[in-house]
Amino acid sequence: MASFNAALSQVIKWSVGNNRFDQDGANPKMLMLFIPKQSIREFAHYLLRLADQNDKLKSGKIWDYALAQEVEVDGFYINAKGKNGQDGAYGNINPVQIPASSTPVEALDF
Protein backbone atom coordinates (compact mmCIF):
# COMPACT_ATOMS: atom_id res chain seq x y z
CA MET A 1 0.00 0.00 0.00
CA ALA A 2 1.39 3.41 -1.00
CA SER A 3 1.99 5.96 1.71
CA PHE A 4 -0.37 8.93 1.99
CA ASN A 5 1.08 12.11 0.49
CA ALA A 6 -0.97 14.99 1.91
CA ALA A 7 -1.81 17.97 -0.30
CA LEU A 8 -1.69 20.39 2.64
CA SER A 9 1.05 21.04 5.16
CA GLN A 10 -1.57 22.04 7.76
CA VAL A 11 -5.08 20.57 7.76
CA ILE A 12 -8.31 22.47 7.17
CA LYS A 13 -10.68 22.18 10.11
CA TRP A 14 -14.40 22.00 9.46
CA SER A 15 -17.26 22.17 11.90
CA VAL A 16 -21.03 22.20 11.81
CA GLY A 17 -22.92 23.91 14.56
CA ASN A 18 -25.81 26.19 15.28
CA ASN A 19 -26.06 29.24 13.03
CA ARG A 20 -25.88 32.17 15.41
CA PHE A 21 -26.79 34.54 12.55
CA ASP A 22 -30.08 32.76 11.69
CA GLN A 23 -32.92 34.98 12.86
CA ASP A 24 -35.90 33.45 11.08
CA GLY A 25 -35.15 29.73 11.53
CA ALA A 26 -34.62 29.15 7.80
CA ASN A 27 -30.95 28.13 8.20
CA PRO A 28 -30.43 26.78 11.72
CA LYS A 29 -27.05 25.10 11.02
CA MET A 30 -23.75 26.50 9.80
CA LEU A 31 -20.67 24.92 8.21
CA MET A 32 -17.40 26.65 9.05
CA LEU A 33 -14.00 26.02 7.46
CA PHE A 34 -10.78 27.17 9.09
CA ILE A 35 -7.96 27.25 6.55
CA PRO A 36 -4.53 27.95 8.03
CA LYS A 37 -2.68 30.70 6.18
CA GLN A 38 0.10 28.20 5.39
CA SER A 39 -2.41 26.01 3.49
CA ILE A 40 -4.31 28.61 1.45
CA ARG A 41 -2.10 28.47 -1.65
CA GLU A 42 -1.65 24.71 -1.26
CA PHE A 43 -5.44 24.24 -1.21
CA ALA A 44 -5.86 26.55 -4.22
CA HIS A 45 -3.23 24.52 -6.09
CA TYR A 46 -5.02 21.31 -5.10
CA LEU A 47 -8.34 22.62 -6.47
CA LEU A 48 -6.73 23.73 -9.74
CA ARG A 49 -5.10 20.32 -10.17
CA LEU A 50 -8.39 18.64 -9.31
CA ALA A 51 -10.06 20.54 -12.16
CA ASP A 52 -7.83 18.58 -14.58
CA GLN A 53 -8.88 15.19 -13.16
CA ASN A 54 -11.77 14.28 -15.49
CA ASP A 55 -11.74 10.69 -14.23
CA LYS A 56 -12.88 12.01 -10.82
CA LEU A 57 -15.62 14.26 -12.24
CA LYS A 58 -19.06 13.58 -10.73
CA SER A 59 -22.57 14.87 -11.24
CA GLY A 60 -24.21 16.70 -8.36
CA LYS A 61 -27.00 19.11 -7.60
CA ILE A 62 -26.58 22.71 -6.50
CA TRP A 63 -29.09 25.48 -5.81
CA ASP A 64 -29.53 27.99 -8.64
CA TYR A 65 -30.82 31.20 -7.04
CA ALA A 66 -31.77 32.75 -10.40
CA LEU A 67 -34.03 29.77 -11.22
CA ALA A 68 -35.00 29.13 -7.58
CA GLN A 69 -34.44 25.41 -8.05
CA GLU A 70 -31.81 22.71 -7.93
CA VAL A 71 -29.80 22.14 -11.10
CA GLU A 72 -27.44 19.30 -11.96
CA VAL A 73 -23.82 20.23 -12.72
CA ASP A 74 -20.46 18.48 -13.03
CA GLY A 75 -17.98 18.89 -10.21
CA PHE A 76 -15.94 17.23 -7.51
CA TYR A 77 -16.68 16.07 -3.98
CA ILE A 78 -14.22 16.74 -1.19
CA ASN A 79 -14.93 14.28 1.59
CA ALA A 80 -13.76 14.42 5.17
CA LYS A 81 -14.24 12.19 8.17
CA GLY A 82 -15.65 13.75 11.30
CA LYS A 83 -16.79 13.34 14.87
CA ASN A 84 -19.57 14.67 17.05
CA GLY A 85 -18.53 17.05 19.78
CA GLN A 86 -20.07 19.29 22.40
CA ASP A 87 -20.63 22.12 19.90
CA GLY A 88 -21.58 19.96 16.89
CA ALA A 89 -19.85 17.88 14.24
CA TYR A 90 -16.22 18.60 13.35
CA GLY A 91 -13.24 17.13 11.53
CA ASN A 92 -10.26 17.82 9.30
CA ILE A 93 -9.71 18.02 5.55
CA ASN A 94 -6.37 17.07 4.03
CA PRO A 95 -6.77 15.42 0.61
CA VAL A 96 -4.15 13.34 -1.14
CA GLN A 97 -1.70 15.26 -3.30
CA ILE A 98 -2.50 15.34 -7.04
CA PRO A 99 0.56 15.27 -9.31
CA ALA A 100 1.13 18.46 -11.30
CA SER A 101 -0.28 18.63 -14.83
CA SER A 102 1.61 19.81 -17.89
CA THR A 103 0.75 23.44 -16.98
CA PRO A 104 2.49 24.27 -13.70
CA VAL A 105 0.01 25.63 -11.19
CA GLU A 106 2.74 27.82 -9.77
CA ALA A 107 2.76 29.76 -13.06
CA LEU A 108 -0.87 30.79 -12.65
CA ASP A 109 -1.54 34.22 -11.22
CA PHE A 110 -4.20 34.27 -8.49
C-alpha positions in Angstrom: 0.0 0.0 0.0 1.4 3.4 -1.0 2.0 6.0 1.7 -0.4 8.9 2.0 1.1 12.1 0.5 -1.0 15.0 1.9 -1.8 18.0 -0.3 -1.7 20.4 2.6 1.1 21.0 5.2 -1.6 22.0 7.8 -5.1 20.6 7.8 -8.3 22.5 7.2 -10.7 22.2 10.1 -14.4 22.0 9.5 -17.3 22.2 11.9 -21.0 22.2 11.8 -22.9 23.9 14.6 -25.8 26.2 15.3 -26.1 29.2 13.0 -25.9 32.2 15.4 -26.8 34.5 12.6 -30.1 32.8 11.7 -32.9 35.0 12.9 -35.9 33.4 11.1 -35.2 29.7 11.5 -34.6 29.1 7.8 -30.9 28.1 8.2 -30.4 26.8 11.7 -27.1 25.1 11.0 -23.7 26.5 9.8 -20.7 24.9 8.2 -17.4 26.6 9.1 -14.0 26.0 7.5 -10.8 27.2 9.1 -8.0 27.3 6.5 -4.5 27.9 8.0 -2.7 30.7 6.2 0.1 28.2 5.4 -2.4 26.0 3.5 -4.3 28.6 1.5 -2.1 28.5 -1.7 -1.7 24.7 -1.3 -5.4 24.2 -1.2 -5.9 26.6 -4.2 -3.2 24.5 -6.1 -5.0 21.3 -5.1 -8.3 22.6 -6.5 -6.7 23.7 -9.7 -5.1 20.3 -10.2 -8.4 18.6 -9.3 -10.1 20.5 -12.2 -7.8 18.6 -14.6 -8.9 15.2 -13.2 -11.8 14.3 -15.5 -11.7 10.7 -14.2 -12.9 12.0 -10.8 -15.6 14.3 -12.2 -19.1 13.6 -10.7 -22.6 14.9 -11.2 -24.2 16.7 -8.4 -27.0 19.1 -7.6 -26.6 22.7 -6.5 -29.1 25.5 -5.8 -29.5 28.0 -8.6 -30.8 31.2 -7.0 -31.8 32.7 -10.4 -34.0 29.8 -11.2 -35.0 29.1 -7.6 -34.4 25.4 -8.1 -31.8 22.7 -7.9 -29.8 22.1 -11.1 -27.4 19.3 -12.0 -23.8 20.2 -12.7 -20.5 18.5 -13.0 -18.0 18.9 -10.2 -15.9 17.2 -7.5 -16.7 16.1 -4.0 -14.2 16.7 -1.2 -14.9 14.3 1.6 -13.8 14.4 5.2 -14.2 12.2 8.2 -15.6 13.7 11.3 -16.8 13.3 14.9 -19.6 14.7 17.0 -18.5 17.1 19.8 -20.1 19.3 22.4 -20.6 22.1 19.9 -21.6 20.0 16.9 -19.9 17.9 14.2 -16.2 18.6 13.3 -13.2 17.1 11.5 -10.3 17.8 9.3 -9.7 18.0 5.5 -6.4 17.1 4.0 -6.8 15.4 0.6 -4.2 13.3 -1.1 -1.7 15.3 -3.3 -2.5 15.3 -7.0 0.6 15.3 -9.3 1.1 18.5 -11.3 -0.3 18.6 -14.8 1.6 19.8 -17.9 0.8 23.4 -17.0 2.5 24.3 -13.7 0.0 25.6 -11.2 2.7 27.8 -9.8 2.8 29.8 -13.1 -0.9 30.8 -12.7 -1.5 34.2 -11.2 -4.2 34.3 -8.5 
